[in-house]
Amino acid sequence: MQEFTGVGVSPGRVIGPVKSMAAPAGEPAAGQQLPRGVAAADAAETLQAAARAVQDELRRRADTASGDAKAVLQATSMMAADPLLLKSAIKLVNAGTGPERAIWEAGAAVAQMLRNLGGYMAERTTDVLDVRSRILAELRGLPAPGIPVSDEPFVLVAEDLAPADAAILDTSLVRALITSGGGPQSHTAIIARSLGLPAVVAARGVQALQDGVVVYVDGTAGTIRTDPGRAEQDAAEAFATAAAGSEAFDGTGTTADGHQVPLLANVGGAKDAAAAAAAGAQGVGLLRTEFCFLGRDSEPSVEEQVLAYRSVFAAFPGKKVIVRTLDAGADKPLPFLTDSTEPNPALGVRGYRTDATSPGVLKRQLQAIAEAAGDSTAEVWVMAPMISTAQEAAAFAGQCAEAGLATSGVMMEVPSAALSSEAILREVSFGSLGTNDLTQYTMAADRQLGALAALNDSWQPALLRLVQLSVEGARAAGDGKPVGVCGEAAADPALAVVLLGLGVSTLSMTARALAGVGAVLKSVTLAQAQELAEVALAAPTAKQARELVRARLPVLDALGL
C-alpha cells in the first residue's frame, strides 16, 4: 500500500480507479518553418482562426456555466485572444516560423514573463499554457487536451487543473480529484468545493499512480491510499450513507441553544442565485459582480448591469443581498481597467483602488446597483473590495450615499483592515472578511502554490487572531455593526463553529456547503463554540488547531464531514 498526503480541500471519502489527465499537445519540432508555398499572411490567418475557435469554444462553455466556473471560463477565453500572445506568435510566423512552433514559442515566452512577475500574474501561467495546448490541438485537427473520457466513474489525477478543465468537471463520472500542485484556495480547490467533489491538492507524487490503480481518497484528512482495505471501504460506505441521508438545509442557521447565525451564499450570477435560493440560503453574502465584466473588451453599460443585478435580486425577495463592487486586477485583469505590466499585481491597483486610476467605472456600477435595487424587494447592501484605510472606507460610503445606496460596507481582506477595524467600521455599516486573500496576505503565501499550502491555511492561528480583532473593532465602533465571513473558511463546518465562537455574525459559502455547516452548528451551543474558538487560538499550528477542534466535534464523522 502506498500513502500520499496533501491538503484536503473538499470533504468526502471515496474509493475508485485512477485516471490521469491527458497530456497536453506535444512540442513541435524545433526550427519548424513555414510549409513550402504557404505565405506568411495565410499562416498568420490560420493561427488567428485557431485562436478564435478556441476562444469561441471557451465562451460557449462559459454560457452554460455559472458562478466560479463561468468567471474562470470567461477569463481563460480572453487569454485565447490575448494580444501579447498572438502578436508574438504572428511576429514569428512573419519571420518564417511555422504556426505550430510560433504559438509554442510565444506561449513559452509569455508564461515565463508571468512567472517572473510573480504573485497573481504567475497564476496566469496555467491559463497561457492551457490556451497554447488548445490552439495547437486546433491547428492539428485534434481534440482539445483535458479530462479523460470514461464510461465508468474514476478518481481524476493531475498536476493541477487548467481553469477551463476545472470548470467543466462532470461529477457523475469524476468521484474525487487529487493533484500534486495547487493550494487550498486555488481555482481547482474552490471549484471542487462548489461541486461538492472530494478533493486533495498539493499531494506530491500522485502523478506516478498508474491508470486503473484503485485508491481511497479522504478529502477531509488530505490522504490518498492505494489498495484500500476493509477500514477504507467501511469509511467510504459510511460517507456514502451519510451523504445520501443528509437532510437539506432548512433555511435557518442556528445553534443548539437558539443563537441565530444566518447562513448566506456566495454567488456569481442569476443561475447561482436561483440554485442558492433553492438550497435554502438565507440571502447572499457575496455577489461577485465580475460576471458582468469578464470576457469583455469594454465596460458593460449601466443598462446591461441593471438587468444582470436585477435577475439576482429577484431570487431573494425580502432577503439580504450583499453586492461586492468590481474586484478587478490581480487574477481578474480587465483590458479596459487594469494594467497588465504591474510588477506585483496582488499588491497593485486592484479592487477599490481602480477608482483612482479609472474614475467613473465605480460610479456607474453603483448607479446600476441602485437602479436594480429600486426595482426589487431585496435588502441590498454594497461593499468595496481591497479597503485598507478608514479614509478609503469613508470615501466609498460617500459614493454609495450619493448613488442612493443606504447600506455600505467593506471587504476586510488585508491585515491593515483587520488591525484598523474600529476606525474603518466607524465609517461604514458592516464588514465582511474575505478569508482567502486575508490568509495569503497574512502569511505572505501565494494561495495558488502547492509548496506553500501549509501556510495558506485558514486555520492559521494568526489568521484567526485577525478575525477576532476585526470583531472586537466592530464592537468598539458601536451601533452593533456586523462582521461576516464570505471567504472559503465559512464552508468548512468545523471552522464555521470557530468563526461563530470568535463573534462572526453571518457566514457565506458555496450553496453546497449550507446543509453541512447548518447541521454542525445545530449540534453546539454558543458557549461551546466560544470554547472551541479559544482552543483554536491557543494552538501553535494550523494543523493542531484543526485536529483539536475536530476531535471535539464528533458530529463531523457522523455526517461524513
Residue pairs with C-beta under 8 A, 6 or more apart in sequence:
1 225
1 226
1 227
1 229
2 225
2 226
2 227
3 223
3 224
3 225
3 226
4 178
4 200
4 203
4 204
4 205
4 206
4 223
4 224
4 225
5 203
5 222
5 223
5 224
6 178
6 179
6 180
6 200
6 201
6 202
6 203
6 204
6 206
6 222
6 223
6 224
6 450
6 453
7 183
7 184
7 200
7 201
7 202
7 203
7 222
7 453
7 454
7 457
8 199
8 200
8 218
8 219
8 220
8 221
8 222
8 223
9 184
9 189
9 192
9 193
9 199
9 200
9 201
9 219
9 222
10 177
10 189
10 192
10 193
10 195
10 196
10 197
10 198
10 199
10 219
11 198
11 219
11 220
11 516
11 560
11 561
12 176
12 196
12 197
12 198
12 217
12 218
12 219
12 220
12 239
12 243
12 560
13 198
13 216
13 217
13 218
13 219
13 220
13 232
13 235
13 236
13 238
13 239
13 560
14 155
14 175
14 176
14 198
14 216
14 217
14 236
14 239
14 240
15 214
15 215
15 216
15 217
15 228
15 232
15 233
15 236
16 153
16 154
16 155
16 175
16 176
16 214
16 215
16 217
17 152
17 154
17 155
17 211
17 212
17 213
17 214
17 215
18 154
18 155
18 157
18 209
18 210
18 211
18 212
18 213
18 214
18 215
19 148
19 150
19 154
19 155
19 156
19 157
19 211
20 148
20 156
20 157
20 158
20 207
20 209
20 211
21 145
21 146
21 147
21 148
21 156
21 157
21 158
21 159
21 161
21 165
22 145
22 146
22 147
22 148
23 145
24 129
24 130
24 133
24 145
25 132
25 133
25 136
25 137
25 140
25 142
25 145
27 104
28 98
28 100
28 101
28 104
28 136
29 101
30 101
31 101
32 97
32 98
32 100
32 101
33 96
33 97
33 98
34 40
34 43
34 93
34 96
34 97
34 98
34 99
35 43
35 98
40 93
40 94
40 96
43 93
43 98
43 99
44 90
44 93
44 94
44 99
46 99
46 139
47 86
47 89
47 90
47 93
47 99
47 102
47 103
47 135
47 139
48 86
48 90
50 99
50 103
50 135
50 138
50 139
51 80
51 81
51 86
51 135
52 80
52 81
53 138
54 80
54 131
54 134
54 135
54 138
54 144
55 77
55 78
55 80
55 81
57 134
57 144
58 73
58 74
58 76
58 77
58 80
58 164
59 73
59 74
59 77
59 295
61 73
61 164
61 167
61 168
62 70
62 73
62 74
62 77
62 295
65 73
65 167
65 168
66 268
66 269
66 271
66 272
66 275
67 194
67 266
67 267
67 268
67 269
67 271
67 272
67 288
67 291
68 167
68 187
68 190
68 191
68 194
68 268
69 166
69 167
69 168
69 191
69 194
70 167
70 268
70 269
70 291
71 268
71 288
71 290
71 291
71 294
71 332
72 163
72 164
72 166
72 167
72 187
72 191
73 163
73 164
73 167
73 168
74 291
74 294
74 295
75 127
75 163
75 294
75 295
75 331
75 332
76 127
76 130
76 131
76 162
76 163
76 164
77 295
78 294
78 295
78 335
79 85
79 124
79 127
79 128
79 131
80 131
80 134
80 135
82 110
82 128
82 131
84 110
84 340
85 103
85 106
85 107
85 110
85 128
85 131
85 132
86 106
88 105
88 106
88 109
88 110
89 99
89 102
89 103
89 105
89 106
89 107
90 102
92 101
92 102
92 105
92 106
93 99
93 102
97 105
99 139
100 136
100 139
100 140
103 132
103 135
103 136
103 139
104 132
104 136
106 132
107 128
107 129
107 131
107 132
108 132
110 128
111 125
111 128
111 129
111 132
114 121
114 122
114 124
114 125
114 128
115 122
115 125
117 342
117 343
117 344
117 345
118 344
118 446
119 330
119 344
119 345
119 346
119 347
119 446
120 330
120 331
120 345
120 346
121 330
121 340
121 342
121 345
122 446
122 448
123 331
123 446
123 448
124 331
124 333
126 160
126 162
126 163
127 162
127 163
129 162
130 145
130 162
130 163
130 164
130 165
133 144
133 145
134 144
134 145
134 164
137 143
137 144
137 145
138 144
146 162
146 164
146 165
147 156
147 165
147 168
147 169
147 170
147 174
148 154
148 156
150 173
152 173
153 172
153 173
153 174
153 175
154 173
154 174
154 175
155 174
155 175
155 176
155 177
155 178
155 215
155 217
156 169
156 174
156 176
156 177
156 178
157 178
157 179
157 206
157 207
157 209
158 177
158 178
158 179
158 180
158 207
159 179
159 180
159 181
159 207
160 179
160 180
160 181
160 182
160 186
160 188
160 201
160 450
161 169
161 177
161 179
161 182
161 187
161 188
163 187
166 187
166 188
166 191
166 192
167 191
169 177
169 191
169 192
169 195
169 197
171 195
171 196
171 197
174 197
175 197
175 198
175 217
176 197
176 198
176 199
176 200
176 217
176 219
177 188
177 192
177 197
177 198
177 199
177 200
178 199
178 200
178 201
178 203
178 206
178 215
178 217
178 224
179 188
179 199
179 200
179 201
179 202
179 203
179 206
179 450
180 202
180 203
180 204
180 205
180 206
180 207
180 450
181 201
181 202
181 450
182 188
182 189
182 201
182 202
182 448
182 450
182 453
183 189
183 201
183 202
183 446
183 447
183 448
183 449
183 450
183 452
183 453
183 456
184 201
184 202
184 447
184 453
184 456
184 457
184 458
184 488
185 436
185 439
185 440
185 447
185 448
185 456
185 488
186 201
186 447
186 448
187 448
188 199
188 201
189 199
189 201
189 488
190 488
192 198
192 199
193 199
193 488
193 491
193 510
193 512
193 513
194 510
194 512
195 512
196 512
198 217
198 218
198 219
199 219
200 217
200 218
200 219
200 222
200 223
200 224
201 450
201 453
202 450
202 451
202 453
203 222
203 224
204 450
206 224
209 215
209 226
213 226
214 226
214 227
214 228
215 224
215 225
215 226
215 228
216 223
216 224
216 225
216 226
216 228
216 232
216 235
216 236
217 223
217 224
218 224
218 235
220 556
220 561
225 232
228 236
238 560
239 560
241 560
242 558
242 559
242 560
243 560
246 515
246 516
246 519
246 559
246 560
247 515
247 519
248 279
248 280
248 515
249 263
249 279
249 280
249 281
249 514
249 515
249 518
250 280
250 518
251 280
251 281
251 282
252 260
252 282
252 518
253 260
253 261
253 262
253 263
253 282
253 507
253 517
253 518
253 521
254 260
254 261
254 521
254 522
255 261
255 500
255 521
255 522
255 524
255 525
255 526
255 529
256 522
256 523
256 524
256 525
256 528
257 525
257 526
257 527
259 500
259 525
259 526
261 500
261 505
261 506
261 507
261 521
262 282
262 283
262 320
262 505
262 506
262 507
263 281
263 282
263 506
263 507
263 508
263 509
263 514
263 517
263 518
263 521
264 281
264 282
264 283
264 284
264 285
264 286
264 320
264 322
264 484
264 486
264 506
264 507
264 508
264 509
265 272
265 273
265 276
265 279
265 281
265 283
265 284
265 285
265 508
265 509
265 510
265 511
265 514
266 284
266 285
266 286
266 288
266 486
266 508
266 509
266 510
267 273
267 276
267 284
267 286
267 287
267 288
267 312
267 511
268 287
268 288
268 290
268 291
269 291
269 308
269 311
269 312
270 308
270 311
270 312
270 314
270 315
272 511
273 284
273 287
273 311
273 312
273 315
273 316
274 315
275 511
276 284
276 315
276 511
277 315
277 316
279 511
279 512
279 514
279 515
280 514
280 515
281 316
281 511
281 514
282 319
282 320
283 316
283 319
283 320
283 321
283 322
283 379
284 312
284 316
284 319
284 320
284 321
284 322
284 508
285 320
285 322
285 432
285 484
285 485
285 486
285 490
285 506
285 507
285 508
285 509
286 322
286 324
286 432
286 486
286 508
287 309
287 312
287 321
287 322
287 323
287 324
288 324
288 327
289 305
289 309
289 323
289 324
289 325
289 326
289 327
289 365
290 326
290 327
290 328
290 332
291 308
292 300
292 304
292 305
292 308
292 309
293 299
293 300
293 326
293 328
293 334
293 337
294 332
294 334
296 334
296 336
297 335
297 336
298 336
299 336
299 337
299 361
299 364
300 308
302 364
302 367
302 368
302 371
303 368
305 364
305 365
305 368
305 369
305 372
306 368
306 371
306 372
307 372
309 323
309 368
309 369
309 372
309 373
310 372
310 375
310 376
312 321
313 321
313 372
313 373
313 375
313 376
313 378
313 380
314 376
314 378
316 378
317 376
317 377
317 378
318 377
318 378
318 379
319 378
319 379
320 378
320 379
320 381
321 378
321 379
321 380
321 381
322 381
322 382
322 383
322 409
322 432
322 484
322 486
322 508
323 369
323 380
323 381
323 382
323 383
324 383
324 384
324 385
324 411
325 352
325 362
325 365
325 366
325 369
325 382
325 383
325 384
325 385
326 337
326 351
326 354
326 361
326 362
326 365
327 350
327 351
327 385
327 386
328 334
328 337
328 338
328 350
328 351
328 354
329 337
329 338
329 345
329 348
329 349
329 350
329 351
329 353
329 354
330 345
330 346
330 348
330 350
332 350
333 340
333 345
336 358
337 354
337 358
337 361
338 345
338 349
338 350
338 354
339 348
339 349
339 357
342 348
342 349
346 440
346 446
349 356
349 357
350 385
350 386
351 384
351 385
351 386
351 387
351 411
352 362
352 384
352 385
352 386
352 387
352 392
352 396
353 386
354 361
354 362
355 361
355 362
362 399
363 399
363 403
366 382
366 399
366 400
366 402
366 403
366 405
367 403
369 380
369 382
369 403
369 405
370 403
370 404
370 405
372 380
373 380
373 405
374 404
379 407
380 405
380 407
381 407
381 408
381 409
381 429
381 430
382 400
382 405
382 407
382 408
382 409
383 408
383 409
383 410
383 411
383 430
383 432
384 392
384 393
384 396
384 408
384 409
384 410
384 411
385 411
385 413
385 434
386 411
386 413
386 414
387 393
387 396
387 410
387 411
387 412
387 414
387 417
387 424
388 414
388 416
388 417
389 416
389 420
389 424
390 420
390 423
390 424
390 426
390 427
392 410
393 410
393 424
393 425
393 427
393 428
394 427
396 408
396 410
396 428
397 408
397 427
397 428
400 406
400 407
400 408
401 408
407 429
407 430
408 428
408 429
409 428
409 429
409 430
409 431
409 432
410 417
410 424
410 425
410 428
410 431
410 432
411 417
411 431
411 432
411 433
411 434
411 486
412 418
412 421
412 424
412 431
412 432
412 433
412 434
412 438
412 470
412 483
413 433
413 434
413 435
413 436
413 437
413 438
413 441
413 487
414 437
414 438
414 441
415 438
415 441
415 442
415 466
417 424
417 431
417 470
418 433
418 438
418 466
418 467
418 469
418 470
418 473
419 466
419 469
420 473
421 431
421 469
421 470
421 471
421 472
421 473
421 474
421 477
421 483
422 472
422 473
422 474
422 476
422 477
423 473
423 477
424 431
424 473
425 431
425 473
425 474
425 477
425 481
425 483
426 477
426 478
428 481
429 481
430 481
430 482
430 483
430 484
431 470
431 474
431 481
431 482
431 483
431 484
432 483
432 484
432 485
432 486
432 508
433 467
433 470
433 483
433 484
433 485
433 486
433 487
433 504
434 486
434 487
435 458
435 463
435 467
435 485
435 487
435 488
435 489
435 490
436 447
436 487
436 488
437 447
437 487
438 463
438 466
438 487
439 445
439 447
439 456
439 457
439 458
439 460
439 463
439 487
439 489
440 446
440 447
440 456
442 460
442 462
442 463
442 466
443 452
443 455
443 456
443 460
443 462
443 463
444 455
445 452
445 455
445 456
446 452
446 456
447 456
449 456
454 542
454 543
457 542
458 487
458 488
458 489
458 492
458 495
458 542
459 495
459 536
459 542
459 543
459 545
459 546
460 542
460 545
461 536
461 537
461 538
461 539
461 540
461 541
461 542
461 545
464 498
464 502
464 533
464 536
464 537
464 545
465 537
467 485
467 499
467 502
467 504
468 502
468 503
468 533
468 537
470 483
471 483
471 502
471 503
471 504
472 503
474 481
474 482
474 483
475 503
482 505
482 506
483 503
483 504
483 505
484 504
484 505
484 506
484 507
484 508
485 499
485 504
485 506
485 507
485 508
486 508
488 509
489 495
489 496
489 499
490 496
490 499
490 507
490 508
490 509
490 513
490 517
491 509
491 510
491 513
491 517
493 513
493 516
493 517
493 519
493 520
493 521
493 553
493 556
493 559
493 561
494 520
494 546
494 549
494 550
494 553
494 556
494 561
495 546
495 549
496 507
496 517
496 520
496 521
497 520
497 521
497 524
497 529
497 532
497 533
497 549
497 553
498 529
498 532
498 533
498 536
498 549
499 507
499 533
500 507
500 521
500 526
500 529
500 533
501 526
501 529
501 530
501 531
501 532
501 533
501 534
502 533
507 517
509 517
516 559
516 561
519 555
519 559
520 553
520 555
520 556
520 559
520 561
521 529
523 553
523 555
524 532
524 553
532 549
532 552
532 553
535 545
535 548
535 549
535 552
536 545
536 548
536 549
537 545
539 545
539 548
550 556
